[in-house]
Amino acid sequence: MIMGNKTDILVFAAHPDDAELGCSGTIMAHLQMGYSVAIIDMTYGELGTRGTIESRKEEALAASKIMGIISRENLGLADGFFRKDKETLMQIIACIRKHRPSIVLCNAIEDRHVDHGRAADIIEEACFLAGLQKIETFENGAIQTAWRPQNVYHYVQDRMTKPDIVFDISPFYDKKIASIMAFKSQFFNPGSNEPETPISSPHFLKFIEGRAIEFGRMIGVKYGEGFTVKRTIGTSNLLNLI
């Protein structure tokens, strides 16, 4: 039995703000094109030096409003300690089957924060398992239909990775920054009395811009977001590629 509505793009993020940093421009561009996008945060980022679970909830809501996201949920997994076990995989499988996305965006395969690579591995595996009919998951008491996304793309995060795909976010760059700054407990805030972290200095915002410029230059545009993908990407029209 199929439950719920189909989502075109489902974005998984190990922490609130990962999606904003990694792919918010891509999200907003596809929303403007009329596609549906939902975000699933895996943890509340409760181990972060700055902020609290409650502040991160409020900030995620504010960022979602800036991006135009109306479907966002948090799985409440343990920040820093979630693992690839059956319970976690089944929870992710149920999310995939609920949304039935064509494309999944998720964390970088390898990155500075250990949660990012772990989340990427879990999501990749869950996307495959979600297509196996003999794995049973339920929504509102009804068995879900097996579903496997067409592609899983990993947004490039802190560590530089040569992207397989770069998406032009030039028209959305300012709103991308606004969505990032909605997490005011995490990023540069001259009025904050909390400890400084690697992402709370004004230099980090320059890094974000520099990365977007670098990716944009790769495809001849002002700003870009990069993605890697494990499978081979195909096309039936080379003229659709930049």
HELIX and SHEET records of a PDB file:
HELIX    1   1 ASP A   18  GLN A   32  1                                  15    
HELIX    2   2 ILE A   53  MET A   67  1                                  15    
HELIX    3   3 LYS A   86  HIS A   99  1                                  14    
HELIX    4   4 VAL A  114  LEU A  129  1                                  16    
HELIX    5   5 SER A  170  PHE A  172  5                                   3    
HELIX    6   6 TYR A  173  MET A  181  1                                   9    
HELIX    7   7 PRO A  202  MET A  218  1                                  17    
HELIX    8   8 LEU A  238  ASN A  240  5                                   3    
SHEET    1   A 7 ARG A  72  LEU A  77  0                                        
SHEET    2   A 7 VAL A  37  THR A  43  1                                        
SHEET    3   A 7 ILE A   9  ALA A  13  1                                        
SHEET    4   A 7 ILE A 103  CYS A 106  1                                        
SHEET    5   A 7 ASN A 151  TYR A 155  1                                        
SHEET    6   A 7 GLY A 224  THR A 228 -1                                        
SHEET    7   A 7 ILE A 165  ASP A 168 -1                                        
SHEET    1   B 2 PHE A 138  GLU A 139  0                                        
SHEET    2   B 2 ALA A 142  ILE A 143 -1                                        
END                                                                             
